[in-house]
Amino acid sequence: MDTTQPRGEAGLVQSLMRGLSLLETLSKWEDGLRLKDLAKHTKLSPSTAHRLLTTLEQKRFVRFDRETCVWSVGSNCFATGSGFLRQKQFMLEAAGRLRFLANELKETTSLGVMDGGKMLVLKQVAGRRSAGSLLTAGTRSSPHTSALGKMLLSARQNQQQRAVVLAGSLTRMTDRTIVDPAVLARELDITQSRGFAVDDEEYVSGRRCVAAPIFDELGQCVAAISMCGMKSQIDDTQLPHLAAIVARAAADITRASGGVAPRHYQ
């Protein structure tokens, strides 16, 4: 038997998928997990989980605290993830402007991209008025529930992902989350034409966000930045002004990283 051949459904290597599942689960727990809890979350037997974890430990993708018997993410995960960030030309420019924007507006600012049909938060900066955020760096979420996600879904090159989202089941996060595909389609059209997206208490009750796009040298939307705060601080009269500030910051990141915005965004 050739053990080098892929196993599992669709030609996937089962042991690799299980190891990645362990890493994904550990990434969600800041304080790590004990073996029995990690096995439960990943639906693996403790013996299988332990064998995979010890292999990952040798490559420093996970680490084991022998005093507390807790497994957590290792340093090599950061090193590997940094390779992904280095490929994103806008990251360096975005980091400084997110900090400036958070200081200026005193609210939380974030940077996100589309990744595997989900909205992935790459970076976040808390403002002085920040009440905390559920969309922390590294979080993946359904794109229809956030301003970042809606901005990215509205981009022309993401029409295939948009179609998949509209054809699927739209998760409800609050009573204001858009779960009607027809309504969401209209919202994405509006977002694309006006140049910014709005999350009106659709991810967290009482929170409002606005997001604007970042473009690459081909004029394609590769990321978006957002500002999020309490609805009491972002009322209907303030929303257009704040959206314009976020859009200017996104345009600055686009220009500084060598990108070009489509004409109707300029």
FENHUQUI-V532761 format. One record per pair of residues at least 24 apart in sequence whose ideal C-beta (glycine too) atoms are under 10 Angstrom apart, sorted by the first residue. I is the first residue (numbers start at 1). J is the second residue. Records with the same first field share a line. If there is no record, write none. Layout:
I->J, J
This chain:
15->48, 51, 52, 55
16->52
18->42, 43, 44, 48, 49, 51, 52
19->44, 49, 51, 52, 53, 55, 56, 61, 62
20->52, 56, 61
21->49, 52
22->48, 49, 52, 53, 56, 61, 62, 71, 73
23->52, 53, 56, 61, 62, 73, 74, 77, 80
24->140
25->49, 71, 73
26->53, 56, 61, 62, 63, 70, 71, 72, 73, 74, 77
27->72, 73, 77, 81, 138, 139
28->73, 138, 139
29->70, 71, 72, 73
30->72, 73, 136
31->68, 70, 72
32->62, 63, 64, 65, 68, 69, 70, 71, 72, 73
33->70, 71, 72
34->68, 69, 70, 71
35->64, 69, 70, 71
36->69
37->70, 71
38->62, 70, 71
81->122, 138
84->113, 115, 122
85->122, 123
88->113, 122, 214, 216, 222, 223, 257
89->214, 216, 217, 222, 253, 256, 257, 258, 259
90->122, 214, 215, 216, 222, 223, 225, 250, 253, 254, 256, 257, 258, 259
91->122, 123, 223, 253, 257
92->253, 256, 257
93->214, 252, 253, 254, 255, 256, 257, 258, 259
94->122, 123, 214, 223, 225, 249, 250, 252, 253, 254, 256, 257
95->122, 123, 125, 253
96->125, 252, 253, 256
97->125, 214, 225, 248, 249, 250, 252, 253, 256
98->122, 123, 124, 125, 225, 226, 227, 249, 253
99->123, 125, 127
100->125, 249, 252
101->125, 127, 225, 226, 227, 245, 246, 248, 249, 250, 252
102->126, 127, 128, 129, 130, 227
103->127, 128
104->227, 245, 249
105->129, 227, 228, 229, 233, 234, 242, 245, 246, 249
106->130, 227, 229, 233
107->131, 133, 208, 209, 210, 226, 227, 228, 229, 230, 233, 234, 242
108->132, 133, 135, 136, 207, 209, 226, 227, 228, 229
109->209, 225, 226, 227, 228, 229, 246, 249
110->135, 136, 137, 139, 146, 147, 148, 209, 211, 224, 225, 226, 227, 228
111->137, 148, 211, 214, 223, 224, 225, 226, 250, 253
112->137, 139, 140, 141, 143, 146, 147, 148, 149, 151, 152, 211, 214, 223, 224, 225, 226
113->148, 152, 214, 221, 222, 223, 224
114->143, 148, 149, 151, 152, 153, 155, 157, 158, 161, 221, 222, 223, 224
115->140, 152
116->140, 161
117->142, 143, 153, 158, 160, 161, 164, 165, 168
118->142, 143, 149, 161, 165
119->143, 144, 145, 146, 147, 148, 149, 150, 151, 152, 153, 211, 224
120->148, 149, 152, 223
121->146, 148, 226
122->223, 225
123->223, 225
124->226, 228
127->227, 228, 229, 233
129->229, 230, 233
130->228, 229, 230
131->204, 206, 207, 228, 229, 230, 233
132->204, 207
133->203, 204, 207, 209, 228, 229
134->173, 203, 204, 207, 228
135->199, 203, 204, 207, 209, 226, 228
141->171, 173, 203
142->168, 169, 170, 171, 172, 173, 177, 203
143->184, 188
144->168, 170, 171, 173, 177, 178, 179, 181, 184, 187, 188, 199, 202, 203
145->170, 171, 172, 173, 174, 176, 177, 178, 179, 199, 202, 203, 204
146->173, 177, 197, 199, 202, 203, 204, 209, 211, 224, 226, 228
147->191, 196, 197, 198, 199, 200, 202, 203, 208, 209, 210, 211, 212, 224, 225, 226, 227, 228, 243, 246
148->197, 199, 203, 209, 210, 211, 212, 213, 223, 224, 225, 226, 228
149->197, 199, 202, 203, 211, 224, 226
150->178, 184, 187, 188, 190, 191, 192, 196, 197, 198, 199, 202, 209, 211, 224, 226
151->188, 191, 192, 195, 196, 197, 198, 199, 209, 210, 211, 212, 213, 214, 221, 223, 224, 225, 226, 246, 250
152->188, 191, 197, 211, 213, 214, 221, 222, 223, 224
153->184, 185, 187, 188, 191, 192, 197, 221, 224
154->187, 188, 189, 190, 191, 192, 193, 194, 195, 196, 197, 211, 213, 221, 224
155->188, 191, 192, 213, 215, 220, 221, 222, 224, 262
156->192, 219, 220, 221, 262
157->216, 218, 219, 220, 221, 222
158->188, 220, 221
159->188
162->188, 192
172->202
173->199, 201, 202, 203, 204, 205
174->199, 200, 201, 202, 203, 204, 205, 206, 207
175->201, 202, 205
176->200, 201, 202, 203, 204, 205
177->201, 202, 203
178->202
192->221, 264, 265
193->264
194->240, 243, 247, 264
195->243, 244, 247, 250, 251, 261, 262, 264, 265, 266
196->224, 226, 239, 240, 242, 243, 244, 246, 247, 250, 265
197->224, 226, 243, 246
198->226, 234, 239, 243
199->226, 228
200->231, 234, 236, 239
201->231
203->228
204->228, 230
205->231
206->230, 231, 232
207->231, 233, 234
208->232, 233, 234, 235, 236, 238, 239, 242
209->234, 242, 246
210->234, 238, 239, 240, 242, 243, 244, 245, 246, 247
211->243, 246, 247, 250
212->243, 244, 245, 246, 247, 248, 249, 250, 251, 253, 254, 265
213->247, 250, 251, 253, 254, 259, 261, 262, 265
214->249, 250, 251, 252, 253, 254, 257, 259, 261
215->250, 251, 253, 254, 255, 257, 258, 259, 260, 261, 262, 265
216->254, 257, 258, 259, 260
217->254, 257, 258, 259, 260
218->259, 260
219->254, 259, 260, 261, 262, 263, 265
220->259, 260, 262
221->250, 254, 259, 261, 262, 265
222->254, 257, 259
223->250, 253, 254, 257, 259
224->250
225->249, 250, 253
226->250
